């Protein structure tokens, strides 16, 4: 008798109730990675794997016939004339039975081994394709997606591909082939009624499995929605570890995480209980079909139409059909969910970037590095203009500073110059070349950025500096570190340039991280330098040291400084004052002070704040140590 194996559940259902995923489009997207163009070695492996699959099933179907012959020979009705024949014949059939089982298993394993390289190669190329595509997408896409949710989409999509390749090719197709062959054997050897009962039983089983599984999906969707939510909350909280500690909100974060876990728990319980209903129904249908066919075969033996061996053959063939059917519920759910997961991942792959190069875009050619903004307007949302008809020029080798209140559009200028976004109207030119007409790679190679908040990779200091130019030598890395005034600090560390910086550079101070950022920009050696409030978050002493390093790399380079502290830009060739996305003043430091306008007011406020801070410092130094109170 066949023992029914419970259908296992998976936590990978993440489809939406009204999703109309184009599964065929997903499969068509996957097929070129399996049947790879130009890879005849992999194509040959696919063909061989299919041949081994058919061979394994044909031998598997023949195995019960050998067992049937052995049973018939050993039954009392078989009376050979020679004793040696009585012994030799059943032994030969039993040995043949054992050999056939071994060969069926052997071909199955060889099939898996031959196909393994094809499957893993497909996974590798798909993962690489997805990774490259994610880096090719615009900043807008990444700002709108949650890192935790994005990683889950990729993880589930990759797992779905692996599952689909293995089970579609080596479970569903072999099972369908086996069902066809065994039904054909029943029809030709035992009669149409045996084939009909088997067909009705199989059809009922498949129909019931699909209906109940589709009904259960709503529980699985909810379960995985909460799984993604919990995962996103956990990652977001851990990425902001310092902020959590600043506000002692560990319990608050734990409560938020637990709410999502509790919802996951509830949905998971409902999914498990509905699974029991599926398993019971499947077992009932299989048992009914098995009993009916065996009763029919038993009556055939009683009537003398069948031998005992043929009764055993019926049971063996039924078991051979039901064994793979035991997994059908699980396989159907997983394949369907794999397709949903793959749809989500492939939909992400099919997402087009907001910023794309035109097909024949040339590379940017640098002559001096002059930057020109011509009537540039920009908005993130149509009803909220950020920049309004901005025009200015930064001649090659000069420094232009951009200042203004928070929200004036200063940082947006750096983003559109780096072409994270395309402008709504107007043009940005570098040496007379429209940056929207050249390749993004060639543009970005020529621009070095020192951001306000430097985020480092969780690797060594040496790796983070070398990131500016991965093929740089150790001597070049050290030279860049010296120019950024961080070499001596690095040499004071136990592991020198191999010292780990921690996740996002948490083991380094703000000033040390900025120096690393400056060092890797020096190593990149760009023609144009963009300093995006690079010292605004630092104390005065550190700021002065960093400012010296920045002046070092700015020399003879076209430099745009987005400034918060006006004291850092007094030597700029031109200062542009932004207010609500428009230029309201422009000129040198002295000229702007003489106009006594917006820049003058900003200068006075910062000067007063600096003087007030200096008085507090002087007072603190004047009070005797013993008289100070906390």
Secondary structure as GFF3:
##gff-version 3
##sequence-region A 1 630
A	DSSP	alpha_helix	23	34	.	.	.	ID=ss1
A	DSSP	alpha_helix	40	74	.	.	.	ID=ss2
A	DSSP	alpha_helix	83	136	.	.	.	ID=ss3
A	DSSP	alpha_helix	139	144	.	.	.	ID=ss4
A	DSSP	alpha_helix	147	167	.	.	.	ID=ss5
A	DSSP	pi_helix	168	172	.	.	.	ID=ss6
A	DSSP	alpha_helix	173	185	.	.	.	ID=ss7
A	DSSP	pi_helix	186	190	.	.	.	ID=ss8
A	DSSP	alpha_helix	192	239	.	.	.	ID=ss9
A	DSSP	alpha_helix	241	246	.	.	.	ID=ss10
A	DSSP	alpha_helix	250	302	.	.	.	ID=ss11
A	DSSP	alpha_helix	308	325	.	.	.	ID=ss12
A	DSSP	alpha_helix	328	350	.	.	.	ID=ss13
A	DSSP	beta_strand	371	381	.	.	.	ID=ss14
A	DSSP	beta_strand	384	394	.	.	.	ID=ss15
A	DSSP	beta_strand	399	404	.	.	.	ID=ss16
A	DSSP	alpha_helix	410	417	.	.	.	ID=ss17
A	DSSP	beta_strand	425	430	.	.	.	ID=ss18
A	DSSP	beta_strand	433	434	.	.	.	ID=ss19
A	DSSP	alpha_helix	440	445	.	.	.	ID=ss20
A	DSSP	beta_strand	447	450	.	.	.	ID=ss21
A	DSSP	alpha_helix	461	466	.	.	.	ID=ss22
A	DSSP	alpha_helix	474	483	.	.	.	ID=ss23
A	DSSP	alpha_helix	487	492	.	.	.	ID=ss24
A	DSSP	three_ten_helix	496	498	.	.	.	ID=ss25
A	DSSP	three_ten_helix	503	505	.	.	.	ID=ss26
A	DSSP	alpha_helix	510	524	.	.	.	ID=ss27
A	DSSP	beta_strand	528	532	.	.	.	ID=ss28
A	DSSP	alpha_helix	540	554	.	.	.	ID=ss29
A	DSSP	beta_strand	558	562	.	.	.	ID=ss30
A	DSSP	three_ten_helix	566	568	.	.	.	ID=ss31
A	DSSP	beta_strand	574	579	.	.	.	ID=ss32
A	DSSP	beta_strand	582	587	.	.	.	ID=ss33
A	DSSP	alpha_helix	589	595	.	.	.	ID=ss34
A	DSSP	alpha_helix	598	622	.	.	.	ID=ss35
A	DSSP	three_ten_helix	625	627	.	.	.	ID=ss36
###
